Amino acid sequence: MNHMHHNHQVPAPGQVAYDPVSGRTGVVQAVHGVAELLFDHRMTSDRVASLRPERGGVEWTADAAALRFPSGGKGAT
């Protein structure tokens, strides 16, 4: 287990991420800038992630800046 700490490292596409807003964990499918999106996203950052449940299911969108690695501890935000 590496202990590299970046200021704000977020899960990348293909990695498992925890979305604290929805309380769900899923695999990141893609990350887009809000300018690319054609709906009212109401996100707090300018990056939006698409996630899919690990065992399959309906994708959802999340604020990419809020995503955390599931194994991460209770670190400062």
N, C-alpha and C positions, 0 to 999 in steps of 0.2 A: 504494500500500500504506500503510494508516494505521498509526500507531505508538502507538495508545492502549493503555495497559497498565492493566488492572484487577487487583485483588488476586487474584481467582480467576474469571476469565471462562471459561465452558465453552460448547461448541457448543449451539445451540438447535435445536429441531425444524426440519427442512428443511435444516440445514447438515451438511456432511461432518465426521465426527469420527473420531479415532484412539482406539481402546480399548487401552491398554497392557496390560491384564490378559490379553486374548485375542490381542493382537498384530494385530487386524483393524481395517480402516477401513470405515466405513459411514455411511449417512445417518441422522441422528437422526429417529425417527418420533414419539416422545413422551417426556416425562419425567414420572415419577410419584413421589409420596411412598411410602415403603415401607408405610405404613398401608393404602394402596390395594391392595397386592398380596396375593394369597392363596396364596403359596408360600414356602418357605424360601429367601430370596434371598441370605443370607450376604453382604450388602454392607457396606462400611465406612462409608458415609455414609447419610443419610436420603433420598437421591434416587436413583432408578433410571431409566436411560434404555433405551428400546427402539431398536435400530438395525437397518438393513437394508442388505445389500451394495449398492453403487452400481449394479451391473449386474443387480440382482434376486437373489432367493434367500431363504433362510430368515432370519427375524429372530432376533436374540439380545438378551439383556438385559445391561446393563453398569452399573457404579457410575458414576452421572452425574458425581460429583465428580472421578473419575479421568480423564474424557475430556479430550482435548487436540485442538487444531486441527492437522491433518496438516502444515501448512506452518510450524508453530511451531518455534522453535529449541530447543536444549537449555537451557531456562530453569530456574530454581529452582522447586520445587514448593511 
